Amino acid sequence: MKNKKELRTWLDDLQLDHPLVIAGPCSAETEEQVLKTAHELKDTDVNYYRAGIWKPRTRPGMFEGVGALGLKWLQKVKEETGLKTATEVANRTHVELALEHDIDLLWIGARSTVSPFIVQEIADALKGTDKVILVKNPVNPDLALWLGAVERLASSNIKKLGVIHRGFSTYEKTKYRNNPEWQLAIELQSRFPDLPIINDPSHITGNRGMILDVSQTALDLNFDGLMIETHCDPDNAWSDASQQVTPQSLEQIMKDLKIRKETSKEAEYNNLINTLRTQIDVIDHHLIEVLGKRMKVSDGIGTLKKANNVAVLQSKRWNEILGKMILEGEENNLSEEFVLRMFKAIHQESINHQEKIFRQKNGS
């Protein structure tokens, strides 16, 4: 990858006093909708106006975008409001048309990032461009694949690079549309601290009511900006209606966000310690979720034991677990004493769950 500081220069050159903001509708639907939304955003913190022109939909028959016609609408947005423009590209033709219409920022979507063939085609088409190019994380939690896409673009002499964290698909349903898996974004930041990273709370949440909280977590983790889907009439949007906000709501979100600014050594310390504490909060939340899943499995074991008249406590199995966990704890720099205390507490909670099942009357 290129010199990391070089990758960040485009963001520093903007000299913003707030996080970078990319906002606009999920899809360009009509010229009126695109321009109306843009005019309502022109005097806000928005730096780039986004609109999906080509929409990679999960299933056929869904709205797949207006196509190249929408690029002319984005040109009008720039002419009438002065806002820079942004859209997603998924192949060489998209790139050529977007460059022809002077789109300022292009991003590669999650479904495209998973394919090195697609990314390479786009990288070849963009070779040497001075446009800003952002890469969304792949749909699956694969950091190497994400970084590989960035490296392919960097190899094409593209200097204005960055990434977008939009969450990851999971088979298991959670409160998120796409699970944030914050630890992957944290690891990316740790390895490439000067690679700009933008958070997409719209796709993470799938729910406009959760956008503020996710945006705040991202800023507390020192993300460089936000991409928030914004529509003049979100309830009647042609795609992803539930995750889009109005321009007025976006303004309020930006006012409500607590944004830290480094102005002194003490402020820099507070910024760093708060970032690390947010990382701990993210991990703690993940720990609780994992423990909850473990107890559900334990409930299933309790039900099976009850049906087969098997005792709750199985000493041999318990000793096997302890032995394995002590060894794994050593590999992760955890003391034997800590591992024993932790797993004894987990084991006792599992016993409590299973004994509760045993006390329940059959059929109740």
N, C-alpha and C positions, 0 to 999 in steps of 0.2 A: 504493500500500500504506500501511497505517497507520504511525504513528510506530513505528519498529523497536523501541525500548526497551519500548513498551507490549506488543509481541508476546511479549517475554521475561518479563514480570512473573510470569506464572503459574508458570514454572519456578523463578524466584528465590524465590517465596513458599513453595515446598516446603521450602526451607532444608536441602537434602540434603548429607550429608558424603561422598557417593559419586555416581557417575553415575546418572541416572534409569534404572530397570530396569522393562521391561514383559515379562512372561513368562507362559506358559501354553500349552496345547495348540494346535496348528494348527487342529484342529476340536473343537468340543464333540460328543462321541460319545454318552455316556450321563451321566445325573445322577451316578452313582457315580464315573465317571472324572473328571468336572469337579470334584467336591467333594474327592475323594482328592488330586488334584494340587494343588488350592488349599490344603488343609490342610498339605501337605508344603512349601508355599512361604510360608506366613503369617509365619514367624519369620526370613525371609531378607531380602536387600536389595530384594526385589521391591516396587515401588510401585503398579503396576497389573497386574491379572490379566487376560490376554487369552484369548479363545477365539473361533474362527471359527464363526459361527452360519449364515451364508449363504456358501457356498463357490463362487466363480466358477471352474469347472473348465475346463480346456483342451478336453476332448472330452466329448460326452454319454455317459451311462452310468456316469460316475465318481461317487463320493460327493459330493453337493452341499450337505451340511450338514443339521442337524436342523430348521432354521427357528426360528420364534418361540418354540417350546417351550424352546430353549436359553437364552433370555433369563431365564426363571424360574429356571433353574439358576444363572445369574450373580447373580441377586438373592439366592439362598441363600448363594452364596460371600461376598457382602458381609455378610450377616447373621451368618454363622458364623465368618468369619475377620477381618472388618474391612478386607479388601483392596478397593481401588477396582477398578472393572471396565472392560474395554475390548473393543470388537468392531469389525469392518469393516461399513460400510454402502455400498450401491451404488445406492440410489434413495430417493425420498421416503418410500415405505412403510417401508423399513428404518429410516430416520431417526425417523419417528413412533413406531414400535414400540420402538426403543432408548431414546428419550426417555421414553416411557411407563413403561419398566422401570428408569428412573433409571441408565442406563449412564453412567459418568463420562467416558470417553474414546472418541471415535469416530475411525476412520481411513478414508480413501478409498484403495482399492486401486489398484495399478498399472494394471490394465485399465480402471478407471473414469477415472483421471486423463487418459488419452489423449483423452477425449471432453469437450469444453467443454459440450455439452448436458447430459451426466450431472452434471458438476461444478456447473453452474448450478442444476439441479434440486435437488441436495443443499444448495447454498448457500441457496437460497430457503427450503427446509424448516428450515434451521438458523438462520435470521436472528435475530440478537440473543442466541443461546444463550450460557450461561456454561460450557458443557462444553468440554473440551479437544478440539480438532480437528486431526488430523495428516494430511498428504497424502503418500502414497508417490510416489516418482518414477514417471513413465510407463514402460511397458515398453521404449520406444525412448529412446535418449540425446538428449533434447530439453529443454534447460534452460528455454527460453522457455515450453514447454507446462507444465512443472512449476511455474514461478513464476506462470504465468497462472492456474493452479488456486488457488494461495494468494491471489492478488489478488482472484479472484471471491469467495472466502470472506471476505476482509477487507472487501470492499465490502458484505457482508451484516452488518456490525457485529459480527463474531466476533473477540473479542480474544485468546482463548487458542489461538493457532495455532502450528504447527510442521510440520516435514517429516520423512519417513522415507526414508532411502537404502537401497534393497533390491537395487540392481544392475540391469543392463539385459540384455535378451535379445539374443543374437547367433546368426546362422546357423552361424557357425564355432564348433566345439566347443573349449572351454578347460577348465581344471581347475575352473572355477566353474560353478555352475548358471546364475547371472546375473552377467555380468562387472561388477565394481565400478565401472569407469570413474571412479576416484577424482578425476580432474581436474575432472569436472563438479561433484562435491560441494564440492571446494576452491573453485571459482569461485563457487558459490552462497554459501559462507561469506564469501568476499572481498567480495561485493556486498551481502550482508545479514548482517553479523556478529552481530546480535542476534536472528536468527530461529533458534529452537531446532532442532537437527538430531539425529535419532536414527538409529543404524545398525541394520540388520536382517541380521546375519551368517548367520542360518538360510537366508534366501532367496538370499543372495549365494553361499553355499557349496554348499547342497544336501547337505552332508556334516558331520555333527556333529564329526568329527575336526579340522575346519579352523576351527571357530567361535572358538576362543581367539585364534588368530593374526589373524583379520580384526577381531575385537573390539579387540585391542590396537592395530592400525593405526588404527582409528577413534578411539580415545581419544587416541592420539598426535597425531591431526589435530584434536584439541580438539572432537570430537563431544560432545554433551550427554548421551547415553545409549544404551542398547541395547534392542532388542526381540529376545528369544531364545525360540524355540518350545521349550516344556518339557512333558513328558508323563510320567505315572506309569509307563507301560509303552510306551516309544517304539517298540520293535521290532514291536509289534502295533497301532500306530496305524492308523487308517482312511485317513489321508492324510499324505503327506510323512514317512513313518517315518524315513528315513535322516538327516533334518536336525534331528530333535528330540532333546533331551537329557533326562535324568532331573533331578528337583529337586536331587538330591545332586550331580550333575555340574555343574549351574548354580552351586551354592554354591562348588564347587571352582574353577570358571572365574573367579568374582568374586574369590576369594582370590588366584588366580594373576596376575590382571591388575595391571599396574603403573599406578597412578593418581597423576598429578601434582597437587599442591595448591599454590596460590599463597599463600605466607605472608610473603614479603618481596620487596623489589625484585630481589634476586638470583634468587629462585625464579621470579619473573615473567619475568626475562630467560631463564632456563633453559627455562621453559615455551615461550616464543616461539621460541627457537632450535631446540628439539627439534621443534616443530611444523613449522618451515620445513625442517628436515633430513628429516623424514618425508615432506614434500611432494617433496623431491628424490629420496628413495628410491623413491617411487611412480613418478615420471617416469622414473627410470633403469631401473626394471623394465619400464616400457612401451617404452622405447627398445630394450632387449635383445630383447623380444618382436617388435617391428617389424623389427629387423635380421634376426632369425631367419626371419621370413616373407619378407624380401627375398632371403635366400640360397636359400630353397626355389624362388622364382621363377627365380633365377639358375641353379639346378640344371636346371630345365626348359629354359631357354635353351641350356645346355650340351649336354643330350641332343639337342635339335633341331639344334644346330650340328654335332654329331658325325655324326648321321644324314645330314646334307646336305654333309658334308665342308667346313664353313666354319670359318675361323680363329677362335680364341678372341678375340683382341684385335681390336676394331673401332674404329679411331682416330676416325673421323668421329662415331660415336655417342657415344663417350666425351667428346669436346670439346663436343658439344651438351648433354650432361648437366651438365658443369662450368659452362658459361655460364648455364644456367637456375638452377642451385643458387646460384651467386654472387649473382645478382639477388635470389632469394628470401631468401638470407642477409642481404642488406642491408636488406630489408623487415622482418626480424626482429632487427635490431641485432646481426648476427653479422659479424665481420670477414672480408674475402676470404681472408686468410691461414688463419684457422681453418677456413672452409668447404673450402678446397683440401686442407688436411691431413686433414680428416675424410673427404672423399669419395675421396681417393687411397687411404686405408686401406680403405674400403668396397670400392672398385674392385679393389684387390689381393686382398681376400678372395674376391670374386666370381670373379676369374681363377683363384685357387687351387682353388675348388670346381669350376669348369668343366674345368680341366686334369686334375683327379682323375678326372672322368668320361671324358675322352679316353683316360686311361691304362687304364681298365677294359677288359677283354676283352669282346667282344660275347657276350651270353648268360650272362655271369657274374653 
